[in-house]
Amino acid sequence: MALVLTHNVWAPDWRLIITLIGWVTIVRALISIFQPQWIVAAGTAILEHRGAFVGAAVFNLIIGLVLSYFGYAA
């Protein structure tokens, strides 16, 4: 919630990534509170398919590298 309140920037540049992470986190938290069985089902599906786990790890690594570049180098 703090991320959305302090960084709700809808500009078409790299800062949009941070805003989207905040909103996705809020949606995931609401799902965890009101529909926890969906989170359990999603976790089970990810654990059953190694490719989904590796894909999510690669996606998170790329997002981290992009944000590190723009946060420190640019």
Secondary structure, DSSP 8 states (H G I E B T S, - for coil): -HHHHH-----SSTHHHHHHHHHHHHHHHHHHHH-HHHHHHHHHHHHH-HHHHHHHHHHHHHHHHHHHIIIII-
